[in-house]
Amino acid sequence: MLEFRDIAITDKERITRALQYSQFMGCEYSFSNNMAWKRLGDSKISFYKDFYICCSFRSEDGTPNFFLPSGKGNYKDVFGEMRKYSEGLGRPLRVAGITEPSLNMLSELFPDGFTADTEDGDWDYIYNTVDLTRLPGRKYHGKRNHLARYNELGAEFSMMTEKDFDDCITFSAMEYNSKSATQDHSFIAEQYAINTYFNYFLELGLKGGIIRVDGRVAAFTIGDRLNDETFCVHIEKADTSFNGIYAGINYSFANAAAAGYKYINREEDLGIEGLRRAKLSYHPAFLLKKYTVTFK
């Protein structure tokens, strides 16, 4: 029977080995993402032979939400173990984060054995790195205008160092405190994620960028390697009172941190309309469609 526990920094080598083997492109398949955002879905981890398994225990109906295991081995065997665990709780096996190639694999292994659903708010926005680092052509004319406004600020961009951590934490805390008193669970989980990124910044191998205006933090962002071809941006915060600031942090960080990668994953929009518009305005190369399957 599978046993689940909290993820820890000491799991990094084993989990990274499994993730490296699978080369999945979804933002869920990042050790730093799993560690930082564990409070959002009350996530726990387990291992089965050479497979790494992450599972969210926060759901409306009480059904555990597994993510497709990464690593190598027999998928029928690992799914059998996951199914035994779920059915032991009186729940069906539910598995999320499944892209179309993986869905095809499961259809071959378990023909007519499950139903598949998808929500577009869960799809990842994947961009060509060259587009975000050059903003080429007519379609990026508006972004180049935003960048011009940013360049008028006299702002200073630099790659993040330990000396910047306290200022960035203060910046994000001020933003959090300025929000409505009716903050939901996701806001609290985000603050936990940000603190985790800074507490384990070096151990996680993260890259960060920071913009200061007159010495004060105006924006910061954090990301890291997702797979051999993809860099993932995990968090991006900016003071919108500065005209063009988001264009500035996006462009500057892409050039400084993502060079050498074919793609940049800027994660999902969570069904938030404003966030969706912002992500679409950068013209993704494609949306990474992800499914959740429920076994019969």
Secondary structure as the mmCIF struct_conf table of DSSP 4:
data_model
#
loop_
_struct_conf.conf_type_id
_struct_conf.id
_struct_conf.beg_label_comp_id
_struct_conf.beg_label_asym_id
_struct_conf.beg_label_seq_id
_struct_conf.end_label_comp_id
_struct_conf.end_label_asym_id
_struct_conf.end_label_seq_id
STRN STRN1 ARG A 5 ARG A 5
HELX_RH_3T_P HELX_RH_3T_P1 ILE A 9 ASP A 11
HELX_RH_AL_P HELX_RH_AL_P1 LYS A 12 SER A 22
BEND BEND1 GLY A 26 GLY A 26
TURN_TY1_P TURN_TY1_P1 CYS A 27 GLU A 28
BEND BEND2 TYR A 29 TYR A 29
HELX_RH_AL_P HELX_RH_AL_P2 PHE A 31 ALA A 36
TURN_TY1_P TURN_TY1_P2 TRP A 37 ASP A 42
STRN STRN2 SER A 43 TYR A 48
TURN_TY1_P TURN_TY1_P3 LYS A 49 ASP A 50
STRN STRN3 PHE A 51 SER A 56
TURN_TY1_P TURN_TY1_P4 GLU A 60 ASP A 61
BEND BEND3 GLY A 62 GLY A 62
STRN STRN4 ASN A 65 PHE A 67
STRN STRN5 SER A 70 GLY A 71
BEND BEND4 LYS A 72 GLY A 73
HELX_RH_AL_P HELX_RH_AL_P3 TYR A 75 GLY A 88
TURN_TY1_P TURN_TY1_P5 LEU A 89 GLY A 90
STRN STRN6 ARG A 94 ILE A 98
HELX_RH_AL_P HELX_RH_AL_P4 GLU A 100 LEU A 109
BEND BEND5 PHE A 110 PHE A 110
TURN_TY1_P TURN_TY1_P6 PRO A 111 ASP A 112
STRN STRN7 PHE A 114 ASP A 117
HELX_RH_3T_P HELX_RH_3T_P2 ASP A 120 ASP A 122
HELX_LH_PP_P HELX_LH_PP_P1 TRP A 123 TRP A 123
STRN STRN8 ASP A 124 ASN A 128
HELX_RH_AL_P HELX_RH_AL_P5 THR A 129 ARG A 134
BEND BEND6 GLY A 137 GLY A 137
HELX_RH_3T_P HELX_RH_3T_P3 ARG A 138 TYR A 140
HELX_RH_AL_P HELX_RH_AL_P6 HIS A 141 ASN A 151
TURN_TY1_P TURN_TY1_P7 GLU A 152 GLY A 154
STRN STRN9 GLU A 156 MET A 159
HELX_RH_3T_P HELX_RH_3T_P4 GLU A 162 ASP A 164
HELX_RH_AL_P HELX_RH_AL_P7 PHE A 165 SER A 178
BEND BEND7 LYS A 179 LYS A 179
TURN_TY1_P TURN_TY1_P8 ALA A 181 THR A 182
HELX_RH_AL_P HELX_RH_AL_P8 HIS A 185 ASN A 199
TURN_TY1_P TURN_TY1_P9 TYR A 200 TYR A 200
HELX_RH_AL_P HELX_RH_AL_P9 PHE A 201 LEU A 204
TURN_TY1_P TURN_TY1_P10 GLY A 205 GLY A 205
STRN STRN10 LYS A 207 VAL A 213
TURN_TY1_P TURN_TY1_P11 ASP A 214 GLY A 215
STRN STRN11 ARG A 216 ASN A 227
TURN_TY1_P TURN_TY1_P12 ASP A 228 GLU A 229
STRN STRN12 THR A 230 ALA A 238
TURN_TY1_P TURN_TY1_P13 THR A 240 SER A 241
BEND BEND8 PHE A 242 PHE A 242
TURN_TY1_P TURN_TY1_P14 ASN A 243 GLY A 244
HELX_RH_AL_P HELX_RH_AL_P10 ILE A 245 ALA A 257
TURN_TY1_P TURN_TY1_P15 ALA A 259 GLY A 260
BEND BEND9 LYS A 262 LYS A 262
STRN STRN13 TYR A 263 ASN A 265
TURN_TY1_P TURN_TY1_P16 LEU A 270 GLY A 271
HELX_RH_AL_P HELX_RH_AL_P11 GLU A 273 LEU A 280
TURN_TY1_P TURN_TY1_P17 SER A 281 TYR A 282
BEND BEND10 ALA A 285 ALA A 285
STRN STRN14 PHE A 286 LEU A 288
STRN STRN15 TYR A 291 PHE A 295
#
